[in-house]
Amino acid sequence: MKVYLLKDVEKVGLAGELISVKDGFADNFLFPKKLAIKITPENEAFYAKRTKTIEKRKDVISSKTSMLAEKIKGTTITLVRKIHDDNRLYGSVGEGEIVDALAQAGISVSKNQVLFDKSIKEKGTHKVTIKLSSALQPQVTVKIVAET
């Protein structure tokens, strides 16, 4: 069955794509959750035209996103924290602190885009992933130094 995706569906496709899926998947998952519209011979030309428009828009967005990814890759942020004698922090670094530090560097991201491999609880240099899209996930370098 041919469907037009209204929203991104992980491992299926992105919003604005015309794809073929099994009838049961469309009837039981995509249509009830309003993630897709069934393509009929009458509306196929309309959605094909709409797909081309969305593709152009995605190209512009992806170029901006890739430029942001390059900017993030080359960024190192330094956070000054109180530290125990054994080089451990009083607490841990959160997403909000990373977002604020990136904002000061002129990079705008949201808290839900910041992904930690493990929580940052000690002095040193750490890598933090910024999820811009499913394909673009650059890492920013976070340097934790002791407060003097």
Summary of the structure (lengths in Angstrom):
residues: 148
radius of gyration: 21.5
end to end distance: 65.1
largest distance: 72.0
contacts: 382
relative contact order: 0.14
helix: 34%
strand: 30%
